[in-house]
Amino acid sequence: MLGLWNNIDKFYENKSEFKNWIAGIAKFKAIDYSLKFFL
């Protein structure tokens, strides 16, 4: 959650909805986690 707060200035509402922005961040965090621990 801190990552979202620190990067809120990178959210542009004319490009995407807020929920999609959060989902994208969660997706890439999950990918990073799985690559770190499962490979």
C-alpha positions as CSV (number, residue, x, y, z in Angstrom):
1,M,0.0,0.0,0.0
2,L,2.9,2.3,0.6
3,G,4.0,1.9,-3.0
4,L,0.6,3.2,-4.1
5,W,0.8,6.2,-1.9
6,N,4.4,7.0,-3.0
7,N,3.5,6.8,-6.7
8,I,0.1,8.4,-6.7
9,D,1.6,11.3,-8.7
10,K,2.1,8.8,-11.6
11,F,-1.6,8.1,-11.9
12,Y,-3.3,10.1,-14.7
13,E,-7.1,9.9,-14.6
14,N,-7.4,10.8,-18.2
15,K,-5.5,7.6,-19.2
16,S,-7.0,5.0,-16.9
17,E,-9.4,4.4,-14.1
18,F,-8.0,4.3,-10.6
19,K,-9.1,0.7,-10.0
20,N,-7.3,-0.4,-13.2
21,W,-4.2,1.4,-12.1
22,I,-4.2,-0.4,-8.7
23,A,-4.9,-3.7,-10.4
24,G,-1.9,-3.2,-12.7
25,I,0.4,-2.5,-9.8
26,A,-0.9,-5.5,-7.9
27,K,-0.4,-7.7,-10.9
28,F,3.3,-6.7,-11.4
29,K,4.0,-7.0,-7.6
30,A,2.6,-10.5,-7.7
31,I,4.8,-11.3,-10.7
32,D,7.9,-9.9,-9.0
33,Y,7.1,-11.9,-5.9
34,S,6.7,-15.2,-7.8
35,L,9.9,-14.6,-9.8
36,K,11.8,-13.9,-6.6
37,F,10.7,-17.0,-4.7
38,F,9.8,-19.6,-7.2
39,L,12.6,-19.4,-9.8
